[in-house]
Amino acid sequence: MPKDRARFLRVKCKDCPNEQIVFERAASVVACQVCGAVILEPTGGKALVRAEVIGVVE
């Protein structure tokens, strides 16, 4: 069985100091929980990250 290589990322919103954890292959738009800015946009594979990636959650 193939191993899934998708990861969870800790990102920081560019519009406010909020940090949150998101899935890098999100299938829908992910917005900041504080200010509502778009953080991730789906592309059919890995999502387009519109925030600063702080690290990978292991």
N, C-alpha and C positions, 0 to 999 in steps of 0.2 A: 504494500500500500504506500503511495507517495506521501511524503511529509509535507504538510502545509507550511509554506515559508512566509506567510503573512504575520505581521507583528502588531503590537499595540505601541503607540507613540505618545510620549508626554510632550505636549505643545503649549506654547505661550501665545496668547492672542496679541496681535500687533496693535490693537486699538485700546486695550486695557491690560492690567497686570494679571488677569486670570490665567491659570494653568489648568489644563484638563487632559485626560487620557482618551485617545481616539484610536479606532481601528484603521490601519493604513489602506485597507481595501474596502472602504465604506461604499455602500451601494446607494446612499442618499446624501444630500447636502447636510453637513454638520455645522451648526452655528454655535458661537460662544454662548455659554450659559449665563453670562453676566450682561454683555452689551449687545448680543445678537449678531455680531459680525460673522461672516462666512469663514470657517476655518478649513474645511475640506470640501472639495467638489468631486463627485464621482466621474470616472473616465472609462469605465468598463473593465478596468484592471486596478492598478494602484491608483489611489485617489490623488488629486492635485492638492498639495498642502499649501494653504494661504497663510500659515502662521509659522512662527519660529519653532523648529524642532529642538527640544531640550535634550531628549534622550529616548532610548528604547526601553520599554518595560519588559523585564525578563520574567 
